[in-house]
Amino acid sequence: KIIYKKLVMDEFKNILDDIWIELNKGVKPGGHNYHIFCLTTVDKKNPHSRNVVLRDANRGKNSLSCHTDIRSEKVLHLGNNKSVSALFYDPIKRIQIKIDGLADIVNKKDSIKARWDASEKMSKLCYINRYPPGASLKNPLDYLPLKKDDKAIEDGFKNFCILDIKIKQIDWLTLDCKGHKRAKFIFNNAKLTNSYWVCP
């Protein structure tokens, strides 16, 4: 029983190690399947999902982050309910990772300036749109900024913020014709407190 338990714990450790290795690969541009993930927030009644770019994966802090426009609906949702779900899928390895956590809106200038400065010009352009994401338009391109010079782009900093997701649970699933496997990892204050198998 002791040997079996150790083998199981070793397998859980290997799975979790692999999750963080792949998430960190996903932070870097270059086509990794985890670079774009589906983030779900909840308003007073309904879930809302959209694809976002993975900008940071920090195992030490047990957190993930992405960037967004402070004017977006997801920020409004998080003001009322911090619960989020992040869904990743690798079609080559046939591995799905669902991460549940609580998201904080980080918008203090001294905390986000380095991220803004490191962003590509094309990414910064998204923050100078004339209207907030989700706003109704008469014509589909009415949101485009009137100016795109360097000064106008830097003005977009006021709309830039970071969503910092503190992980509460990781749900790992691998698909295999010989038998799927699914495991859950539970965290409290960034520390792993439990891991166990569940039915796929």
Disulfide bonds with the S-S distance in Angstrom:
none
